Amino acid sequence: NYTYPIPVHFVHHRSLRADVTPLLFIPGWPGSFLEVRKIIGALINPSNFSLQAFHMVAPSIPGFGFSPAPEHPGLGLRDAGQGFNDLMAQLGYSKYVFQGGDFGAFTLRFMANDFPSSVRAIHTNFWFAAGNDTAEKKAYIEALDYYDKSIAGYRDILQTRPLQLAIAMTVLVPWGSQGGYII
């Protein structure tokens, strides 16, 4: 359990309608609230009154996007979820719905388990498959396995040595180009 304060950058847009549901949007890595900037208006003020309106809260995951990095070791996605639930309570939302992708998808699973009286519903675009009893599931599991073995190295470095990677990128990557080298 992380016992230190968790400073979080967030944007908060309130709907003018009375029939509103608070929506917590947690982006994936390396995302931020910028992922939803083009749809915030439609979510807080839908053009059709029969559509659900939302109060929108979009924080950046601690240490990513615009949120400062934790000052103490040990902050995980479950702890970040505690911070997000605290944020929603500070904004006056005792119950809310939640959208999470990538890291946000992991966080929402923790939050749904840890705060069942607050989290009313979840939506994610990042699912895991169990079992391979159909050709579709088998293909999906093979794709996930390929991702883990061939593409996810950068994610693994971020999970285990983020500061070293940040230093390397700051010092060695030519930011003026589309790519760069980490030596």
KEFI-964649 format. One record per residue: x, y, z of N, C-alpha, C in turn; residue in three letters; residue number from 1. Coordinates in steps of 0.2 Angstrom, whole numbers. Atoms other than C-alpha are relative to their C-alpha. Layout:
KEFI-964649
nx;ny;nz;cax;cay;caz;cx;cy;cz;residuo;num
X;Y;Z;X;Y;Z;X;Y;Z;ALA;NUM
...
***
This chain:
KEFI-964649
nx;ny;nz;cax;cay;caz;cx;cy;cz;residuo;num
4;-6;0;0;0;0;4;6;0;ASN;1
-4;-6;1;7;17;-6;-3;5;5;TYR;2
3;-4;-5;5;29;9;2;7;-1;THR;3
-2;-7;1;12;45;1;-6;3;-5;TYR;4
5;-3;5;1;58;-8;2;-1;-7;PRO;5
0;2;7;-2;55;-26;-2;6;-4;ILE;6
2;-6;4;-1;72;-36;-2;-2;-7;PRO;7
2;2;6;-11;70;-52;-3;6;-4;VAL;8
3;-5;5;-14;82;-67;-7;-3;-3;HIS;9
6;2;4;-32;81;-74;-3;6;-3;PHE;10
5;-5;3;-45;90;-84;-7;-2;2;VAL;11
7;1;-2;-63;92;-78;-4;4;-4;HIS;12
5;-4;4;-77;97;-89;-7;-2;3;HIS;13
7;1;-2;-95;98;-82;-5;1;-5;ARG;14
6;-1;5;-111;96;-92;-4;5;4;SER;15
5;-4;-3;-124;109;-89;-7;-4;1;LEU;16
7;4;-1;-138;95;-90;0;-2;7;ARG;17
1;2;-7;-145;89;-74;0;-8;1;ALA;18
0;8;0;-146;70;-79;7;-3;-2;ASP;19
-7;1;2;-127;68;-79;3;-6;4;VAL;20
-4;5;-4;-116;53;-75;7;2;-1;THR;21
-7;-1;0;-98;56;-70;4;-5;-4;PRO;22
-4;5;4;-86;48;-82;8;1;2;LEU;23
-7;0;-1;-68;44;-77;4;-3;-6;LEU;24
-3;3;6;-57;42;-92;8;0;1;PHE;25
-7;2;-1;-40;34;-89;3;-2;-6;ILE;26
-3;2;6;-29;34;-104;5;-6;0;PRO;27
-6;5;0;-16;21;-109;6;4;0;GLY;28
-6;-3;1;2;24;-110;2;0;-7;TRP;29
-2;-6;-4;9;36;-115;-5;5;-1;PRO;30
6;-5;1;-8;45;-116;-1;5;5;GLY;31
3;-5;-4;-16;59;-108;-7;2;-2;SER;32
7;-3;2;-32;69;-108;0;2;-7;PHE;33
0;-2;7;-27;74;-126;-3;-5;-4;LEU;34
4;5;4;-34;57;-132;-7;2;-1;GLU;35
7;-1;0;-51;63;-128;-2;7;-2;VAL;36
1;-7;1;-50;82;-132;-5;1;-5;ARG;37
5;-1;5;-60;80;-148;-7;-2;1;LYS;38
7;3;-2;-75;71;-140;-2;3;6;ILE;39
2;-2;-6;-76;80;-124;-7;4;0;ILE;40
6;-4;2;-89;92;-131;-6;-4;-1;GLY;41
6;4;1;-100;78;-137;-2;-4;6;ALA;42
2;3;-6;-99;69;-121;-3;4;6;LEU;43
3;-4;-5;-103;83;-110;-7;4;-2;ILE;44
6;-3;3;-116;91;-122;-2;-4;-6;ASN;45
2;3;6;-123;78;-134;-5;4;-4;PRO;46
5;-4;5;-132;85;-149;-7;-2;1;SER;47
7;2;-1;-147;74;-145;-1;-1;7;ASN;48
2;0;-8;-155;76;-128;-1;-7;2;PHE;49
1;7;-2;-159;57;-128;6;-4;2;SER;50
-6;3;-1;-141;53;-127;3;2;7;LEU;51
-3;-2;-7;-132;52;-110;5;5;0;GLN;52
-5;-5;0;-122;67;-105;5;-2;6;ALA;53
-5;1;-5;-106;66;-94;3;6;3;PHE;54
-5;-5;-2;-96;76;-82;6;-4;-1;HIS;55
-6;3;3;-79;72;-89;6;1;5;MET;56
-7;-1;-4;-63;69;-78;5;-5;-3;VAL;57
-5;4;3;-48;64;-87;7;2;3;ALA;58
-6;-1;-3;-32;62;-77;6;-3;-4;PRO;59
-6;4;3;-14;57;-83;2;-4;6;SER;60
-3;5;-5;-7;42;-74;6;3;3;ILE;61
-6;-3;-4;6;47;-61;6;-2;-4;PRO;62
-6;2;3;23;48;-69;-1;0;-8;GLY;63
0;0;7;16;49;-87;-4;7;-2;PHE;64
4;-6;3;8;63;-98;2;6;4;GLY;65
-1;-6;-4;6;79;-87;0;-1;8;PHE;66
0;2;-7;6;70;-70;7;0;2;SER;67
-7;1;-2;22;72;-60;2;-7;2;PRO;68
-2;7;-1;32;56;-57;0;0;8;ALA;69
0;2;-8;30;48;-39;7;2;3;PRO;70
-6;-1;-4;43;54;-27;3;-5;4;GLU;71
-2;5;-4;44;38;-18;-1;-7;-4;HIS;72
1;6;4;46;20;-25;-7;-4;3;PRO;73
5;5;-2;32;7;-25;-7;2;-2;GLY;74
7;-1;3;17;16;-34;-1;-4;-5;LEU;75
2;4;5;8;4;-44;-7;2;-3;GLY;76
7;-2;3;-8;4;-55;-5;0;5;LEU;77
5;0;-5;-18;-1;-40;0;6;4;ARG;78
0;-6;-4;-12;13;-30;-2;6;-4;ASP;79
3;-5;4;-15;25;-44;-7;0;0;ALA;80
8;0;0;-33;19;-44;-2;3;6;GLY;81
2;-3;-6;-34;24;-26;0;7;0;GLN;82
-1;-7;1;-28;41;-31;-6;3;-4;GLY;83
6;-2;5;-41;42;-45;-7;0;4;PHE;84
6;1;-4;-55;36;-33;0;6;5;ASN;85
-1;-6;-4;-49;50;-21;-2;6;-3;ASP;86
1;-6;4;-49;63;-35;-8;0;-1;LEU;87
7;0;2;-67;58;-40;-4;2;7;MET;88
4;-2;-7;-73;60;-21;2;7;1;ALA;89
-1;-8;-1;-64;77;-20;-4;4;-5;GLN;90
4;-3;4;-74;82;-35;-7;0;1;LEU;91
7;1;-2;-90;77;-27;-3;-6;-3;GLY;92
3;5;4;-93;61;-37;1;-7;4;TYR;93
0;6;-4;-97;46;-25;-1;-6;-5;SER;94
1;6;5;-102;35;-40;1;3;-7;LYS;95
-2;-2;7;-95;36;-58;1;-6;-4;TYR;96
-2;5;5;-92;26;-74;7;1;-2;VAL;97
-7;0;1;-75;22;-80;2;-2;-7;PHE;98
-3;3;6;-66;20;-97;7;0;1;GLN;99
-8;0;0;-48;14;-98;2;-4;-5;GLY;100
-3;4;5;-37;8;-111;8;-1;2;GLY;101
-7;2;-1;-19;0;-110;1;0;8;ASP;102
-1;0;-7;-13;5;-92;-6;1;3;PHE;103
6;-1;-3;-30;12;-89;-5;-6;1;GLY;104
4;6;-1;-38;-5;-92;2;-4;6;ALA;105
-2;4;-6;-27;-13;-78;-3;4;6;PHE;106
2;-4;-5;-31;2;-67;-8;-1;2;THR;107
7;1;-1;-50;0;-70;-2;-7;3;LEU;108
2;6;-3;-50;-18;-65;2;0;7;ARG;109
-1;-1;-7;-42;-14;-49;-5;4;4;PHE;110
5;-5;-3;-54;0;-46;-7;-3;1;MET;111
6;3;0;-69;-10;-50;0;-5;6;ALA;112
-1;5;-6;-63;-23;-37;0;4;7;ASN;113
-2;-3;-6;-57;-11;-24;-6;5;2;ASP;114
5;-5;-1;-72;2;-25;-6;-2;-3;PHE;115
6;3;3;-87;-8;-30;-6;5;1;PRO;116
6;-4;-1;-99;5;-22;1;7;-4;SER;117
-1;-6;4;-91;19;-32;0;-1;-8;SER;118
0;2;7;-88;11;-49;-6;-3;-2;VAL;119
7;2;2;-105;9;-57;1;-5;-7;ARG;120
-1;4;6;-99;2;-74;7;2;-3;ALA;121
-6;-1;3;-83;0;-84;0;-2;-7;ILE;122
-1;2;7;-78;0;-102;8;1;-2;HIS;123
-7;0;2;-61;-4;-109;0;-3;-8;THR;124
-1;3;6;-54;-7;-126;7;-4;0;ASN;125
-6;4;-1;-40;-18;-119;-2;-6;4;PHE;126
3;6;-4;-46;-36;-115;5;-5;-1;TRP;127
-4;6;0;-37;-52;-112;-5;-6;-1;PHE;128
4;6;1;-43;-69;-118;3;-6;4;ALA;129
-1;5;-4;-44;-84;-108;-2;-7;-4;ALA;130
1;7;4;-43;-102;-116;1;1;-7;GLY;131
-1;0;7;-41;-106;-134;-4;-5;-3;ASN;132
4;5;2;-56;-116;-137;-3;1;-7;ASP;133
2;-2;7;-60;-107;-154;6;2;-4;THR;134
-5;-3;5;-50;-102;-169;1;7;2;ALA;135
-1;-7;-1;-53;-84;-165;4;2;6;GLU;136
-4;-1;-6;-47;-85;-147;7;-2;-1;LYS;137
-7;2;1;-32;-95;-152;4;5;-4;LYS;138
-4;-5;4;-27;-82;-165;1;6;4;ALA;139
-1;-6;-5;-30;-68;-152;6;-1;5;TYR;140
-5;2;-5;-19;-77;-139;7;0;-4;ILE;141
-6;0;3;-6;-80;-152;3;7;-2;GLU;142
-2;-7;2;-6;-61;-157;2;3;7;ALA;143
-3;-2;-7;-4;-57;-138;7;-2;1;LEU;144
-7;3;-1;10;-69;-137;5;3;-4;ASP;145
-5;-4;5;19;-61;-152;1;7;3;TYR;146
-1;-7;-3;16;-44;-144;5;0;6;TYR;147
-4;0;-6;24;-49;-128;7;-2;-1;ASP;148
-7;2;2;39;-58;-136;4;4;-4;LYS;149
-3;-4;5;42;-46;-150;0;7;0;SER;150
2;-7;1;35;-29;-147;1;4;7;ILE;151
1;-3;-7;33;-26;-128;6;2;4;ALA;152
-6;-2;-3;51;-23;-124;1;7;3;GLY;153
0;-7;-2;49;-5;-122;-4;1;6;TYR;154
4;0;-6;35;-7;-110;3;-3;6;ARG;155
-3;3;-5;45;-19;-100;5;4;3;ASP;156
-5;-4;-3;59;-7;-98;-3;6;4;ILE;157
4;-6;-4;46;7;-93;-2;-3;7;LEU;158
2;3;-6;40;-5;-80;5;-2;5;GLN;159
-6;2;-4;57;-10;-73;5;6;1;THR;160
-5;-5;-1;69;5;-76;-2;6;-4;ARG;161
2;-6;3;59;20;-81;5;6;0;PRO;162
-4;-6;0;71;33;-75;6;-1;-5;LEU;163
-6;0;5;86;26;-85;-2;1;-7;GLN;164
3;-1;6;75;26;-100;-1;7;-2;LEU;165
1;-7;0;70;44;-97;6;4;-1;ALA;166
-6;-3;1;88;49;-95;3;-1;-7;ILE;167
-2;2;7;93;40;-111;-3;4;-5;ALA;168
4;-4;5;79;48;-121;2;7;0;MET;169
-1;-7;-1;83;65;-114;7;2;-3;THR;170
-6;-1;2;101;64;-118;2;-2;-7;VAL;171
-2;3;7;102;53;-134;-4;1;-6;LEU;172
4;0;5;87;55;-144;-1;7;-3;VAL;173
0;-6;3;87;69;-157;-8;2;-1;PRO;174
7;-1;0;70;76;-154;-3;4;-6;TRP;175
2;-3;6;69;86;-170;-1;-5;-6;GLY;176
1;5;5;68;70;-180;-6;-5;2;SER;177
6;5;-1;54;56;-182;3;-5;5;GLN;178
-3;6;-3;66;43;-174;6;2;4;GLY;179
-6;-2;-3;81;42;-164;3;-7;2;GLY;180
-3;5;-2;93;30;-156;1;0;7;TYR;181
-1;0;-7;95;24;-138;7;-5;0;ILE;182
-6;4;0;113;18;-136;2;-3;6;ILE;183
***
